[in-house]
Amino acid sequence: MSGGSASGNLRSALSHCVQQVRSYDYHHYLCLLELPPSLRKAAFTLRALNVETARAMDVASDPRIGLMRLVWWQEAIDKIFANKLIEHPTALALSHVISETKISKTWLKRSVEARINDARREATDIPETMEELEKYAEDTVSTMLYLTLQSGGIMSTAADHAASHIGKASGILLLLKSLPYHAGHNRHFSYIPRAIASKHGLIVKQEGQERWLDSREGLCEAVYEMASVANAHLQKARKLSKSVPAKALPVLLPSVPAQVLLDSLHRVQFDVFDPRLARGVLGIPPLWYQLQLKWTSWRRKY
């Protein structure tokens, strides 16, 4: 392959990644635009990989096909680290990022493995505790922040801890926003931990079997409790801000969409079925969202 052809293929692959993130993860797309140019290539590629794995089950006509796609990505990561060429735009971009930076294969694979484990579970196999859901959020969302920090050579325990909390908050809140979608696809409220669902009367046992109850009040109370855990993670992340190096601050801007979604949930009394949550960007007008993001970035906050 000639140098010009390879360069053209890479540009096309990176453009594909940017478009994927813009189309399917718009609130994070706007966050990534605030990154310095030196970090954007890796950040957009990692987010594009996240889009691929997060949507694998939703776009598949058969759950088995979606699972096969996730396993394909798991194997693709091994091949990329073994310097094997894969004819897929996101994989090509990822290969380039891996060759240029020192991102962790362990974190990459963990993010895909978490999606695979989630895809394999039955609709009735819900998390037992909030801690299980936090682990899933860290494995699928915090990992993207860890990897972006790594790609920029940012070695900071404080930044990693802040990224962990922001990823957990973001993951929990986005799962809450997606509850109506999953309920409409016969997964009931499969991301509400059993302990919380039982506490708020959403699950009852009848003749040895569990049954979900249609209780809007109970659901709002459960969502409030889970959102409170997410809020606590955001607060913990912000308490670390004085210890986080300046160059890590833009990477942690996904705290902004997490806060916006938290505020939107509060505005609708934690009713995830309220149509206002589906409007604009995470429930607020796009311009207002962009202004909040720009203001936070300009103040060197997260």
TAQUI-V797083 format. One record per residue. N is the residue number from 0. PSI is psi in whole degrees, 0 to 359 (none if undefined). OMEGA is omega in whole degrees, 0 to 359 (999 if undefined). Layout:
n:N psi:PSI omega:OMEGA
n:N psi:PSI omega:OMEGA
This chain:
n:0 psi:129 omega:181
n:1 psi:159 omega:180
n:2 psi:318 omega:180
n:3 psi:319 omega:180
n:4 psi:317 omega:180
n:5 psi:318 omega:180
n:6 psi:320 omega:179
n:7 psi:320 omega:178
n:8 psi:321 omega:180
n:9 psi:316 omega:178
n:10 psi:318 omega:179
n:11 psi:320 omega:180
n:12 psi:316 omega:179
n:13 psi:322 omega:177
n:14 psi:320 omega:176
n:15 psi:316 omega:181
n:16 psi:315 omega:179
n:17 psi:316 omega:181
n:18 psi:322 omega:178
n:19 psi:313 omega:181
n:20 psi:318 omega:180
n:21 psi:321 omega:184
n:22 psi:323 omega:190
n:23 psi:355 omega:180
n:24 psi:57 omega:192
n:25 psi:321 omega:182
n:26 psi:328 omega:176
n:27 psi:332 omega:175
n:28 psi:315 omega:180
n:29 psi:326 omega:176
n:30 psi:317 omega:185
n:31 psi:334 omega:177
n:32 psi:341 omega:179
n:33 psi:353 omega:179
n:34 psi:152 omega:173
n:35 psi:149 omega:182
n:36 psi:327 omega:182
n:37 psi:340 omega:182
n:38 psi:344 omega:190
n:39 psi:321 omega:182
n:40 psi:310 omega:180
n:41 psi:318 omega:184
n:42 psi:316 omega:179
n:43 psi:323 omega:179
n:44 psi:315 omega:180
n:45 psi:319 omega:178
n:46 psi:326 omega:177
n:47 psi:320 omega:175
n:48 psi:318 omega:178
n:49 psi:321 omega:176
n:50 psi:314 omega:180
n:51 psi:313 omega:184
n:52 psi:325 omega:180
n:53 psi:329 omega:184
n:54 psi:354 omega:187
n:55 psi:315 omega:183
n:56 psi:329 omega:184
n:57 psi:326 omega:185
n:58 psi:350 omega:182
n:59 psi:139 omega:178
n:60 psi:338 omega:180
n:61 psi:132 omega:180
n:62 psi:328 omega:180
n:63 psi:326 omega:178
n:64 psi:319 omega:178
n:65 psi:318 omega:179
n:66 psi:320 omega:177
n:67 psi:323 omega:180
n:68 psi:320 omega:179
n:69 psi:318 omega:178
n:70 psi:323 omega:177
n:71 psi:317 omega:179
n:72 psi:323 omega:177
n:73 psi:315 omega:179
n:74 psi:326 omega:180
n:75 psi:322 omega:179
n:76 psi:318 omega:177
n:77 psi:317 omega:182
n:78 psi:321 omega:180
n:79 psi:317 omega:179
n:80 psi:342 omega:175
n:81 psi:14 omega:177
n:82 psi:31 omega:176
n:83 psi:138 omega:182
n:84 psi:132 omega:177
n:85 psi:126 omega:183
n:86 psi:75 omega:176
n:87 psi:131 omega:187
n:88 psi:316 omega:180
n:89 psi:321 omega:178
n:90 psi:322 omega:179
n:91 psi:316 omega:178
n:92 psi:320 omega:180
n:93 psi:320 omega:178
n:94 psi:318 omega:180
n:95 psi:317 omega:180
n:96 psi:317 omega:180
n:97 psi:324 omega:180
n:98 psi:335 omega:183
n:99 psi:336 omega:187
n:100 psi:177 omega:180
n:101 psi:59 omega:179
n:102 psi:152 omega:189
n:103 psi:124 omega:174
n:104 psi:324 omega:181
n:105 psi:313 omega:180
n:106 psi:321 omega:178
n:107 psi:311 omega:182
n:108 psi:325 omega:180
n:109 psi:322 omega:180
n:110 psi:321 omega:179
n:111 psi:320 omega:180
n:112 psi:323 omega:178
n:113 psi:321 omega:177
n:114 psi:320 omega:180
n:115 psi:313 omega:179
n:116 psi:322 omega:179
n:117 psi:319 omega:181
n:118 psi:330 omega:184
n:119 psi:340 omega:184
n:120 psi:150 omega:178
n:121 psi:160 omega:180
n:122 psi:331 omega:181
n:123 psi:351 omega:183
n:124 psi:79 omega:184
n:125 psi:159 omega:177
n:126 psi:143 omega:179
n:127 psi:318 omega:186
n:128 psi:168 omega:177
n:129 psi:328 omega:180
n:130 psi:324 omega:178
n:131 psi:320 omega:180
n:132 psi:322 omega:177
n:133 psi:321 omega:178
n:134 psi:318 omega:178
n:135 psi:318 omega:179
n:136 psi:320 omega:179
n:137 psi:315 omega:183
n:138 psi:330 omega:183
n:139 psi:334 omega:185
n:140 psi:310 omega:179
n:141 psi:325 omega:181
n:142 psi:323 omega:180
n:143 psi:325 omega:178
n:144 psi:318 omega:176
n:145 psi:313 omega:184
n:146 psi:323 omega:178
n:147 psi:318 omega:176
n:148 psi:316 omega:179
n:149 psi:319 omega:183
n:150 psi:333 omega:178
n:151 psi:7 omega:180
n:152 psi:25 omega:183
n:153 psi:106 omega:181
n:154 psi:100 omega:183
n:155 psi:121 omega:178
n:156 psi:320 omega:180
n:157 psi:317 omega:179
n:158 psi:320 omega:178
n:159 psi:318 omega:179
n:160 psi:318 omega:178
n:161 psi:319 omega:179
n:162 psi:321 omega:179
n:163 psi:312 omega:182
n:164 psi:318 omega:180
n:165 psi:319 omega:179
n:166 psi:318 omega:178
n:167 psi:315 omega:180
n:168 psi:311 omega:181
n:169 psi:315 omega:180
n:170 psi:315 omega:180
n:171 psi:314 omega:184
n:172 psi:321 omega:178
n:173 psi:327 omega:174
n:174 psi:321 omega:177
n:175 psi:317 omega:180
n:176 psi:329 omega:183
n:177 psi:358 omega:183
n:178 psi:316 omega:178
n:179 psi:322 omega:179
n:180 psi:312 omega:182
n:181 psi:325 omega:177
n:182 psi:325 omega:179
n:183 psi:351 omega:179
n:184 psi:34 omega:173
n:185 psi:25 omega:175
n:186 psi:14 omega:180
n:187 psi:230 omega:176
n:188 psi:62 omega:192
n:189 psi:358 omega:175
n:190 psi:9 omega:172
n:191 psi:118 omega:181
n:192 psi:145 omega:183
n:193 psi:320 omega:181
n:194 psi:319 omega:180
n:195 psi:319 omega:179
n:196 psi:317 omega:179
n:197 psi:317 omega:181
n:198 psi:323 omega:184
n:199 psi:18 omega:172
n:200 psi:27 omega:180
n:201 psi:341 omega:179
n:202 psi:133 omega:173
n:203 psi:154 omega:177
n:204 psi:128 omega:178
n:205 psi:120 omega:180
n:206 psi:43 omega:176
n:207 psi:2 omega:180
n:208 psi:147 omega:178
n:209 psi:144 omega:177
n:210 psi:135 omega:178
n:211 psi:139 omega:177
n:212 psi:146 omega:179
n:213 psi:83 omega:181
n:214 psi:102 omega:180
n:215 psi:321 omega:180
n:216 psi:315 omega:179
n:217 psi:322 omega:179
n:218 psi:315 omega:179
n:219 psi:321 omega:179
n:220 psi:320 omega:178
n:221 psi:316 omega:179
n:222 psi:319 omega:178
n:223 psi:316 omega:181
n:224 psi:318 omega:180
n:225 psi:321 omega:178
n:226 psi:328 omega:178
n:227 psi:324 omega:176
n:228 psi:317 omega:178
n:229 psi:317 omega:179
n:230 psi:319 omega:179
n:231 psi:322 omega:178
n:232 psi:320 omega:178
n:233 psi:319 omega:180
n:234 psi:318 omega:179
n:235 psi:320 omega:179
n:236 psi:318 omega:183
n:237 psi:332 omega:177
n:238 psi:341 omega:179
n:239 psi:355 omega:191
n:240 psi:325 omega:182
n:241 psi:342 omega:180
n:242 psi:352 omega:183
n:243 psi:129 omega:179
n:244 psi:148 omega:185
n:245 psi:322 omega:184
n:246 psi:347 omega:178
n:247 psi:342 omega:187
n:248 psi:315 omega:180
n:249 psi:329 omega:180
n:250 psi:333 omega:184
n:251 psi:8 omega:180
n:252 psi:341 omega:174
n:253 psi:353 omega:171
n:254 psi:333 omega:181
n:255 psi:307 omega:176
n:256 psi:328 omega:177
n:257 psi:316 omega:179
n:258 psi:320 omega:179
n:259 psi:315 omega:180
n:260 psi:321 omega:177
n:261 psi:316 omega:179
n:262 psi:322 omega:179
n:263 psi:320 omega:177
n:264 psi:318 omega:179
n:265 psi:321 omega:183
n:266 psi:330 omega:180
n:267 psi:21 omega:180
n:268 psi:35 omega:174
n:269 psi:28 omega:175
n:270 psi:102 omega:185
n:271 psi:347 omega:178
n:272 psi:359 omega:179
n:273 psi:125 omega:184
n:274 psi:342 omega:180
n:275 psi:335 omega:180
n:276 psi:336 omega:183
n:277 psi:358 omega:183
n:278 psi:151 omega:175
n:279 psi:224 omega:177
n:280 psi:108 omega:179
n:281 psi:34 omega:174
n:282 psi:1 omega:178
n:283 psi:160 omega:180
n:284 psi:141 omega:182
n:285 psi:319 omega:181
n:286 psi:319 omega:179
n:287 psi:322 omega:177
n:288 psi:313 omega:181
n:289 psi:323 omega:178
n:290 psi:318 omega:178
n:291 psi:318 omega:180
n:292 psi:313 omega:181
n:293 psi:318 omega:181
n:294 psi:316 omega:179
n:295 psi:317 omega:180
n:296 psi:315 omega:181
n:297 psi:325 omega:180
n:298 psi:1 omega:181
n:299 psi:43 omega:179
n:300 psi:180 omega:171
n:301 psi:none omega:999
